[in-house]
């Protein structure tokens, strides 16, 4: 198998992986919408002792969703970094400060990134 074919297979695998992550995010969005509707329809002021306990419960639900989104974001960033290393991106291969390579040319922190 040639190098080009290997790269193509890696990119196809990455594409399938990204599609699966998109499906996970879509399912999480549907789950969040259902949870929202259930919470709005079934939980009211009478189900909590005071406003503080109601806010704490709401924060618990939101924190769980944020953890899922944060985990998927970190996974996506790691995948993108690995793909850039595999494809020979010059930003990370020099071993220098990686602050400019994290954002590409969008935010060139201090100096010319070229």
RAWO-V226304 format. One record per residue. PSI is psi in degrees with one decimal (none if undefined). Layout:
# RAWO-V226304
psi = [PSI;PSI]
This chain:
# RAWO-V226304
psi = [133.0;168.1;-40.5;-42.2;-38.9;-44.4;-40.9;-41.0;-39.9;-41.8;-36.8;-41.1;-40.5;-39.4;-43.6;-39.6;-46.0;-38.7;-43.6;-38.6;-39.9;-39.4;-39.1;-45.9;-38.4;-42.9;-38.8;-37.3;-41.9;-42.6;-41.9;-39.4;-42.2;-43.4;-41.1;-47.7;-40.8;-45.1;-43.8;-40.3;-26.0;-20.4;124.9;-171.5;-28.7;-16.8;-3.3;150.3;-46.0;179.7;-34.0;-43.4;-32.4;-42.7;-39.9;-43.0;-41.5;-43.1;-35.9;-43.9;-46.4;-38.2;-38.3;-44.0;-39.3;-37.3;-40.7;-47.0;-40.9;-41.9;-43.2;-36.8;-44.0;-38.8;-42.2;-40.6;-40.5;-41.7;-44.3;-39.4;-42.4;-41.4;-39.3;-34.6;-43.8;-41.7;-2.9;36.4;127.7;-15.4;-39.5;-16.1;-15.3;-17.3;9.0;-155.1;124.5;11.4;-32.9;-30.5;-21.4;-30.2;5.3;-140.3;0.5;-43.0;82.1;95.6;102.6;86.0;176.0;128.6;6.4;none]
